[in-house]
Amino acid sequence: MTALWELWLPILLSAVFVFLVSSLIHMVLPWHKNDYPKAPNEEKILDALRPLAIPPGAYFLPRPADMKQMNSPEFIEKLKRGPVLMLQVRKNGQDSMGSRLGLWFIYSLFVSSFAGFVAGIALRPGADSHDVFHLVALTAFAAYSIALWQMSIWYDRPWILSLKSTVDGAIYALVTAGTFAWLWPR
């Protein structure tokens, strides 16, 4: 077993490296450029929604009051008439990238800590770097990618977005694993 405190350097550096690689993927490469296309008639949609003053939150429309109403002819007709949508409303004004980037770095630290914790339980100091790499890569991949698939399964997120995020997660997992294999205590 390897204590988590012995892994502070690979935890910190892998989070920094993932942060830098993710910044490159999202800000320099065109990989995610068209993930969210502009809605047709955007101005009309915004003009129609603005007077409703919908508070920030996640909404499903139409939404039945209960399971009984879900199967009612009236609700089924609403679904047929459409539109059927999930609506994520954010607060008005310019988005603060600083707080989101800070949260992303904290999340990357958590994933690295979790992957280090799992590897630390299974592997001793001086473990083979191949074993360290595989265990950390699998754990980090699960944390960065697999949970995103349920958004496509349950909430109709386009599968291409989940696939792209899975590829991103695989890259982050490889960066994390490479850092741990390089800096694993001897």
N, C-alpha and C positions, 0 to 999 in steps of 0.2 A: 504494500500500500504506500502511496505517496501522498503526503499531507498537502492540502490545498494551499497553505501558505508558501510551500516550496515552489508553487507554480505561478506566483504573482507576476513574474516577468513575462512568460508566454501568454498569460491571461491579458495583461495590459497591452503588450505589443501586438498580439493577434487582433485585439479590438481596434487598435490604431490602424493596422494594415487593412482590416475589413472596411473601416471608415473611409480610408483613402481609395481603396479599390471601388467601393460603392459610389463614391463621389465621381470617380472617373466614368463608371458605367452610366450613371444618371445625368451627369452634366456635360460630358465630352462626347461620348459615343451616341449615335442616333438610335440605339437599341430600343429605348422606351419612348421615343419622340411621339409616336402616334398611338400610344396606349389608350388615350381618352380623346376621341375625336369630338369636334364641335357639334353640338346638337343642331338639327335642322330647325330653323325658325327660333334661334336662341333668344332674340330680343322679345318675341311674342311670349315665349315661355316665361322669361324673367318678368315681363310686364304683368302677366297673369298671376304669378306667384307672389310678387312683391307686396300687394295690398293684404295678403293673408298673414303676413308677419309670422311665418312658421318659425318657432324657436329651433335653435341648433339641436340636432338629434338624428336618429335613424328611424325611418318610417317605411311601412309596407302599405301600398295602396292598390286596390281597396283591401281593407282589413276587416274580417268578421269579428264580431264581439265574442263568439265562442264557437266550439266545434259544431254545435247544432246549426248555427247560422251559416257556417261554411258550406253546408250541404243544401241550404234553402234555394229554391228556384230564383228568388230575388238576387241573392248573392252571386249565384252562378251566372245570371244575366249581366251583373256588373262586370264580372270577369270577362265575359264574351264581348261586352261593349268596349272595355278597355278605357284608357291604357292601364296596364298592370305594371306597377313599378315599385322599385325600392328607391327611396329618396334619402340621401345623406345631406343634411343641411348643416353648413358650417357657419360660424359667426361672420358677420359682415366685416368688411375692411380687408386690408392687405394682410396676407398670411405671414407669420413670423417664422422664417426658416431657421433662425437661431435656436428656438426652443425645440423644434422638430429634429434638428440635427443633434442637439444635446440629448434628446430622448433616444435617438437612434444609436448614439455612442453608448449610452447607458445600457440599452438593449444588447448591443454587441459585447459589452463587458459581461453582461449576464450570461449570454450564450457561451462565451469563452470560459467563464467560471463554471458553468454547468458541464461543459464538455471536459474541462479539467478535473472536475469533481468525479465524473464517471470514470475517466481514465485513471485518476488517482486511486480509486477503489480497486481497479483491476490490475494496475501495473505498478511495479516497484521502481524506485530510482535505478537508473542504469538499464531500463527496459530497452528492448530492440526498437530503434526508431521506426521501423516498418510497422510494428504493433501499435506504437503510439499514434502514428499517422492514421492508420485505419480506424482505430477506436474513436479518436477525436473527430475525424472526418465524418464518420457515420452519425455521431451524436450531434455535431454542429449542423449537418445537413438536415437532420430531423427537426432541429429547432428553427432553422432558417427557412425551410421549404415545405415540409409535409403538411403542416397545419394550414397552409394557404389553400390546399386543394378543396377543403370543405366549402370555401367561398364559391367555388364553381359548382359544386354538387348541390348545395342548398340555396344559394342566393343568386344563381345565374350570372355570376361574374364570368366574362368570356374566358374560355379555357386557354386561349392564347396568352392572356395576362397571367394566369396561374403557371403556364408553362415557362414563360419568360422569367417569372419570379423564381421558379424552381431552378432554372439555369443560373440565375444570380446567386441563389442560395448554395448551389453546388460550388460555385466559384468561391464564395465566402467560406464554405466549409473546407475547401482545399487550402485556402490561405491560412485559416485557423490551424488546420492539421499540420501544415508545413512549419508554421511557427512553433507549435508544440514539439514536433519531431526534432527541430533544430535546437530548442532550448530545454528539452526534457532533462531534469536533474540526473547527473551521472553518478 
